[in-house]
Amino acid sequence: MNNITGRSALCLLITASGVVYATSSSAQECTPKHTFKTVEEGYLTVSAPTFPPFSIPKGENEVSGIDGDIVTAIAEMECLKIKVTKVEYATAVPYVSSGRTDVAIGNYYRTEARAAVVAISNPLYLDEMGIFSKEGISKIEDLKGHSVGTVQGYLWVDELKAILGDDLKLYNNYVALYQDLDTGRIQVAIDGLGVGAAAQQSGSALKGIQLKVAEKDERVQASVNAAQAGLPLSKDNADLLAAVNADLAEIRSSGKLVETLEKFGLQKSAADVGEPRLIK
């Protein structure tokens, strides 16, 4: 159970006359905003893959990235310490559904299929469709006549294929996609803006490339209604879900969410999530 924690310290006060007094000073106390159970008392346990800029595990009790900073803030609001379980991306949600961790981080989309196995928090941010090119292309119509690449399985693949035909090349992962863009084998890459921003910030890829949010085009629904990311949580812990949603609302209203997004290279517009929705 999540409890109030606090410490007191014994201090020695020496007066000018040399008299020594023992005094008790109360160290910082913490009052949790909500009451709920966690997998391990006193901790918010997090399954965290390495997936910058969203999830960057840094140690047993520290995680960074957009999602990482958010769950760290939630833990602080609830007087909990973070405990990190470093996992592969595909196993983070199963860790939650099997009761081994409280929450998973890593830009997990709010989908109907995922909601069938775990609870999902209210939306954190939008994973906006990005267009990466030297020219600074932002309109889908302007992709015509260019060699374009994206990663197979992404939300926009089928719709882009209908528009671009054989000019669209599919890749197994974003690393290969960025390599071909950097070497000029393709002229444009389509990917989530966050992943591209992280790669560019780290200096590992996309040098001299402009990253633009795709302008809305009804032919590609991902440009109109970008996927909402949420925090996967246990279906058996309604109190935790309620607390996380309340804490997220406070983080959003305080401006800390936008600060976190911009810290990791996302645009302010990613915070404009709209009403919660699930991808079918």
ChimeraX attribute file (.defattr): number of C-alpha atoms within 10 A of each C-alpha:
attribute: neighborCount
match mode: 1-to-1
recipient: residues
	/A:1	12
	/A:2	20
	/A:3	17
	/A:4	15
	/A:5	13
	/A:6	12
	/A:7	10
	/A:8	11
	/A:9	10
	/A:10	10
	/A:11	11
	/A:12	11
	/A:13	12
	/A:14	11
	/A:15	9
	/A:16	7
	/A:17	6
	/A:18	8
	/A:19	8
	/A:20	11
	/A:21	10
	/A:22	10
	/A:23	11
	/A:24	10
	/A:25	11
	/A:26	11
	/A:27	10
	/A:28	9
	/A:29	12
	/A:30	16
	/A:31	14
	/A:32	17
	/A:33	15
	/A:34	17
	/A:35	15
	/A:36	16
	/A:37	17
	/A:38	20
	/A:39	15
	/A:40	14
	/A:41	13
	/A:42	20
	/A:43	21
	/A:44	26
	/A:45	26
	/A:46	30
	/A:47	27
	/A:48	31
	/A:49	22
	/A:50	19
	/A:51	17
	/A:52	23
	/A:53	25
	/A:54	26
	/A:55	23
	/A:56	22
	/A:57	24
	/A:58	15
	/A:59	13
	/A:60	13
	/A:61	16
	/A:62	16
	/A:63	27
	/A:64	20
	/A:65	24
	/A:66	29
	/A:67	28
	/A:68	27
	/A:69	20
	/A:70	23
	/A:71	25
	/A:72	21
	/A:73	18
	/A:74	24
	/A:75	20
	/A:76	17
	/A:77	18
	/A:78	25
	/A:79	23
	/A:80	23
	/A:81	17
	/A:82	23
	/A:83	21
	/A:84	23
	/A:85	21
	/A:86	19
	/A:87	17
	/A:88	13
	/A:89	18
	/A:90	9
	/A:91	14
	/A:92	24
	/A:93	28
	/A:94	18
	/A:95	21
	/A:96	24
	/A:97	20
	/A:98	12
	/A:99	15
	/A:100	18
	/A:101	25
	/A:102	27
	/A:103	29
	/A:104	33
	/A:105	30
	/A:106	26
	/A:107	24
	/A:108	22
	/A:109	22
	/A:110	25
	/A:111	17
	/A:112	12
	/A:113	11
	/A:114	17
	/A:115	17
	/A:116	10
	/A:117	17
	/A:118	20
	/A:119	22
	/A:120	25
	/A:121	23
	/A:122	23
	/A:123	24
	/A:124	28
	/A:125	27
	/A:126	25
	/A:127	24
	/A:128	24
	/A:129	26
	/A:130	24
	/A:131	27
	/A:132	28
	/A:133	22
	/A:134	15
	/A:135	12
	/A:136	14
	/A:137	20
	/A:138	19
	/A:139	16
	/A:140	18
	/A:141	13
	/A:142	9
	/A:143	20
	/A:144	14
	/A:145	10
	/A:146	13
	/A:147	18
	/A:148	25
	/A:149	26
	/A:150	25
	/A:151	20
	/A:152	15
	/A:153	12
	/A:154	13
	/A:155	17
	/A:156	19
	/A:157	19
	/A:158	14
	/A:159	15
	/A:160	19
	/A:161	14
	/A:162	12
	/A:163	16
	/A:164	19
	/A:165	12
	/A:166	10
	/A:167	17
	/A:168	23
	/A:169	18
	/A:170	17
	/A:171	16
	/A:172	11
	/A:173	12
	/A:174	20
	/A:175	13
	/A:176	15
	/A:177	23
	/A:178	26
	/A:179	15
	/A:180	17
	/A:181	23
	/A:182	20
	/A:183	10
	/A:184	11
	/A:185	14
	/A:186	20
	/A:187	19
	/A:188	27
	/A:189	28
	/A:190	27
	/A:191	25
	/A:192	23
	/A:193	23
	/A:194	26
	/A:195	20
	/A:196	27
	/A:197	22
	/A:198	21
	/A:199	19
	/A:200	18
	/A:201	15
	/A:202	11
	/A:203	10
	/A:204	12
	/A:205	18
	/A:206	24
	/A:207	13
	/A:208	11
	/A:209	19
	/A:210	18
	/A:211	25
	/A:212	19
	/A:213	23
	/A:214	23
	/A:215	16
	/A:216	17
	/A:217	13
	/A:218	11
	/A:219	15
	/A:220	20
	/A:221	15
	/A:222	20
	/A:223	21
	/A:224	15
	/A:225	18
	/A:226	19
	/A:227	26
	/A:228	27
	/A:229	25
	/A:230	24
	/A:231	27
	/A:232	30
	/A:233	28
	/A:234	24
	/A:235	17
	/A:236	12
	/A:237	14
	/A:238	14
	/A:239	13
	/A:240	21
	/A:241	23
	/A:242	16
	/A:243	19
	/A:244	22
	/A:245	18
	/A:246	16
	/A:247	21
	/A:248	22
	/A:249	15
	/A:250	14
	/A:251	19
	/A:252	15
	/A:253	11
	/A:254	11
	/A:255	11
	/A:256	16
	/A:257	23
	/A:258	20
	/A:259	15
	/A:260	19
	/A:261	23
	/A:262	15
	/A:263	13
	/A:264	18
	/A:265	19
	/A:266	26
	/A:267	19
	/A:268	14
	/A:269	14
	/A:270	21
	/A:271	19
	/A:272	13
	/A:273	19
	/A:274	11
	/A:275	8
	/A:276	13
	/A:277	15
	/A:278	16
	/A:279	15
	/A:280	8
